[in-house]
């Protein structure tokens, strides 16, 4: 049975306090800077990750530059495919004159059967050559097999903003080929600009479904995504934002992918622009139904993002911004960035004032805990307007992600050329087990992957019985709680269960140790969870520390 839930969310209500401390340990790296090449390109205005365009097994990513100009033309816009393996440009396409191609981008998956992924891209100012309507908008479907456009969809009315947002990669009609969504925030219905969302077959391009907005110029469809299966009928559903509805309070609604009927609606408060950005994030609360991430970039003048249960509309997490930041744009699923086995979320805050530049925050989806905040150094570059999780590009077990700053001045001095920053996290410590049975015993293989700067430095393992810190010791924060075992290991007195708990890192900054458990030592500790980390140091003191890794003792 379909359900309609109206939920008015108070800005003052948070169901559970969020952990405020960021992740301690590991090494964050700005792993690559990609830039527009000309003034006003707006490189990084849109981003999408996770497709494999060249079939090499490493995920590639899309970047839209919606103001880029083809020589001799005007505001064509451009979309590029960037190799996840080496950062090279695998494909590049300009739009037609005034198209603004790259207003939106999304990977659709392999729709033409060549084993490589295809993509869709919006061009909100494109004209309709069939009717002569200008500034209607277009959406291009690009095939990796032919290295060109497979099909084009056109808006039908002037200033429709067709293609202002697109989403792809789920199968609505269950034909085994992924489908795609197109938002048109000013789509006209019976003479009124209600906004619309269109769903198309990836296999044929046929229109599968259309959902229209509820009021004039409410920006319905300015933000769209697949919600996942919210109602449990086996069909993916649609998530749509309408940020200007209800006098700019905004709302976000979920519609059945099978029928187009409304399943769930979340209504904003005041003038918070709820639905300014939306993202389907999968089932994070374990109830078997997909959940939702919804931005409200004008909430309380600072912006906010909310995680809701897709099943009930219950608020699970609330993330609040800071003065002038517009938190609630650039919403995306990052993947497992910190290597803890949990899904992580990206939330951008591109607003900037003389004292507050744009930033992106990374949160653990299940708990809402803040993992990391990454900030721009330049006011006004719109850092965080777009983000995308990319998958594990370097094979170290953690996912990379990219953040757009489409108003940034390039390193060559081109104003508003735009940039995209690629980020990678190295947890340093990798373990092959997080649980061990007391009676069976066994061993945990602990591998250290310090940066090459630590080659030849000393290392030492530190362990705690009582949990996660941080605890400042000898001038460095360790991600552990101080207790007797902590004090014992930092002083160089390790239990017999370790082999090589200290030593010298090799020429690559790598090392290892084994944790050897037996019934005699483990049985009294059934039910306990230990946490351990590794520190590099030299005669001047501690240098780098890993994240903490757990080991739970089972019966």
Residue, then its C-alpha position, 0 to 999 in steps of 0.5 A: x500500500x502506498x503511504x503519504x506522510x507529511x512531516x514538518x521538521x523543526x529546525x530545533x529538533x535533533x533526535x540524537x546528539x551528533x558526535x562532533x569530534x573529527x576522525x583522529x589518525x590517518x593521512x588526508x591527501x589532496x590527491x589531485x587538482x583539476x582545472x578549467x582552461x579558460x576564463x569563465x569555464x566554471x569547471x566543476x559545476x557538476x560532478x559524478x563518480x563511479x562509472x567505468x568509461x574505458x573498461x579498465x576496472x578503475x572507476x572514472x568520473x565526470x566533470x561539467x563546465x557549463x560555461x566553457x566555450x568552443x572556439x568561435x562560439x558562445x557558452x557551449x558548455x562541456x563535459x569531460x570524462x576523467x580517468x580514475x587510473x591516471x587523471x587523463x581526459x578519456x573523452x570530451x564533448x562540447x554542447x551547441x551554441x548557448x547549450x550550457x552543457x554540463x549543467x548536470x551529469x550522471x553515470x547511467x551504467x552500460x546501456x548499449x552492452x559493450x561492457x563499459x559505462x555510459x552517461x547523461x548530461x544536461x544543457x539547460x539553455x539548449x534549443x529545440x530544433x524540432x519546434x524552434x523553441x529557444x532556451x528550452x534545455x536538452x539532455x544528451x545520452x553519451x555512449x562509450x561504445x561509439x564515443x559520441x551521442x546516442x540520443x538527445x532529449x529536448x525541452x518543449x517550452x522556453x526557459x523550461x530549464x530542462x536538464x537542470x538536474x539529471x540522475x541515472x543508474x537504476x532500473x525503473x522498468x525492470x528490463x535489465x537496463x538502467x534508466x535515467x531522470x531529467x528535472x525541468x524546474x520551470x516545465x509548463x503544465x496548463x499554462x503554469x510553470x509547475x516544474x516536472x520530472x521525466x523518467x526515460x528508458x535507458x534501453x530505448x529512450x522512451x518516456x516511462x513516467x512523468x511527475x509534475x509539481x504542485x505550484x507555480x515557480x516552486x523549482x520542482x525538479x531542480x534537484x532529482x535523484x533515484x531514492x532507491x526502493x522506499x515502498x518495498x515493491x521491488x521498483x526504485x522510486x524517485x526523490x524530487x526537491x522543490x526548494x521554493x514551494x510554500x513561500x520558500x520553505x520547500x519540500x522533498x517528495x518521494x514518488x513511486x517508480x512504478x506508478x508515479x504516485x506520491x509515497x512520502x513528502x517532507x515539508x520544510x519550515x520558514x524559508x529554509x529551501x528544503x529540497x535545494x539538493x537531494x540524494x538517495x543514500x540506500x538503507x542506512x538504518x537497517x530497516x530494509x528500506x532506502x533512506x534520504x539525504x535532503x539539503x536546506x541551504x537557507x535554514x537559519x541563515x547557515x544551511x542544513x542537511x537532514x537524513x530521513x528514514x525513507x520508510x517513515x519520514x523520521x529524522x535520523x540525523x541533522x547537520x547544521x552549517x555555519x554563518x554564510x555557508x549554505x550547507x546543504x548543497x553538493x550532497x552525495x554518497x562518498x562510499x567508505x572513505x575512512x576504511x571502517x566498513x561504514x558508508x560515508x556522506x558528503x555535504x557541501x557548504x559553498x557560501x563564502x564571506x570575507x571570514x568564512x570560505x566554502x567547505x565540505x563535511x564528511x559524515x558517517x551515514x549510520x551514526x551521523x558522526x563528523x569524520x572530516x571537514x575540508x575547507x577552501x582557502x579562497x572566499x567566493x570560489x563556491x567550494x562544495x557546490x558539487x561533490x562526488x564519491x569516486x570509489x577506490x581509485x588507488x586500491x588501498x581499500x578506501x574510497x576517493x572523492x572529488x569536490x568542485x569549486x566552479x568559481x575558482x581562479x585557475x593557477x594560470x590566473x583565469x578567473x572563474x575557470x573552476x577547479x575540482x579537488x581530488x581527495x584521498x584518505x590513507x588510514x595507515x593501519x590495515x587489519x584483516x580481522x575485527x573479531x576473534x573467538x576466544x576458544x579458537x584463537x588465531x592471529x590478526x595481520x596488521x599492515x602499516x602503510x605510512x607515506x614514503x616520508x616515513x621510510x626508515x623511521x621508527x614505529x610503535x603499536x599502542x593499544x587501549x582496552x577502553x575505547x576511542x579517544x583522542x588522548x594527547x600523548x607526547x604532543x600528538x593526538x592518539x585515537x585511543x582512550x588512556x587506560x592501563x594498557x595504553x600507558x603500558x604500551x606507550x611506555x614500551x611494555x607490550x603484552x606477549x600477544x604481539x610480534x614486532x610491536x615496534x621496529x623500523x619502517x622499510x624504504x616505502x614507509x611500510x611495516x607489519x605486526x601480528x596479534x597472536x591470540x590464544x584461549x588462555x589470554x583471550x577467555x577472560x576478555x570475552x566481550x571486550x573490544x580492544x583498539x590499537x593504532x601505530x605511531x611513527x617517530x624519530x629522535x625529535x618525537x612522534x610524527x604520524x599516527x594511524x586510525x584506531x582499529x578494533x578487535x572484539x573478543x567473542x566466545 
